[in-house]
């Protein structure tokens, strides 16, 4: 059975068996028993016997011999963050910087951390500062900002090489603040502004270029579409004109056929002569309405002569006379059809007569044609009388 000590006795024992707080990196909050000790998790207690290292107490239940054994050091095995104070450093391009950081470390060997170095925290802090100044002297100012992560890794590697004998492992180092001289800050600000203005000008010029390209492309497409439309319009117009000419030619052919049929009917020649005379008189009536200079034959007032000439020309072209064998009941309808279809033939005949430059030389021939036309009329009258007599008899 262990004896229970009073509070004052426990304090006396602590002063005997435990060193002062300045000799300990971390002090456990668990009460220290003279014989039975409860070591907290993530702590290592260094025990000395007669002033010499004896053992390291691990977390949990432990026994020591009072008076003979004493707790010399208590090392925390947790990760520790140490603030690195501000310091000046000069880069490779001779720019003075003021920077600080945070160092994260952990005790890996409590024995080395206790007996390998005095005040390991102070030693680590000084090592971090010197290493940071050394690494910054190898790079330029632009590299400090551009490769900040690689700089932290290089500082950690340099610290671990030196702290391996101390039983301390440096996990990572972070540069917290970087302060530049005022002139350097102003120069960098001007550089940033110039770079941004340059980018803005480039973007603006690219926008203008793209806009002009789009406008030119739009004009190109518009011209192409316009040319295609004109091409299609011309094709359609040519197709329409061709179809119109075909229809016109068919109509003319039908008209010529109808005229030839009408002329072959009874009294067809009389109807044609009458129509030509009417159009001849109407054409002379329209001459006074227009200020045109025309060439007219000498006998313009002789309508019978002009009709005779037109019929003679027709007889010469056709090479045969008109047959008068049609029925009398169909005469009126056939004459109307002949009137409608003889326009083209009559106009061409009229133009030939009035535009003949040798009209005076043909006056002798006109008498001959008149005699032939008179004989034709006489023959026609005889046939008409015979037809009328036959009609009366029937």
Secondary structure, 3 states (H helix, E strand, C coil): CCCCCCHHHHHHHHHHHECCHHHCCCCCCCCCCCCEEEECCCEEEEEEECCEEEEEECCEEEECCCCCEEEEEEEECCCEEEEEEEEEEECCCCCEEEEEEEEEEEECCHHHHHHCCCCHHHHHHHHHHHHHHHHHCCCCHHHHHHCHHHHHHHHHHHHHHHHHHHCEEEEEEEEEEEECCHHHHHHHHHHHHHHHHHHHHHHHHHHHHHHHHHHHHHHHHHHHHHHHHHHHHHHHHHHHHHHHHHHHHHHHHHHHHHHHHHHCCCCHHHHHHHHHHHHHHHHHHHHCCCCCCCCCCCCCCCHHHHHHHHHHHHHHHHCCCCCCCCCHHHHHHHHHHHHHHCHHHHHHHHHHHHCCCCCHHHHHHHHHHHHHHHHHHHHHHHHHHHHHHHHHHC
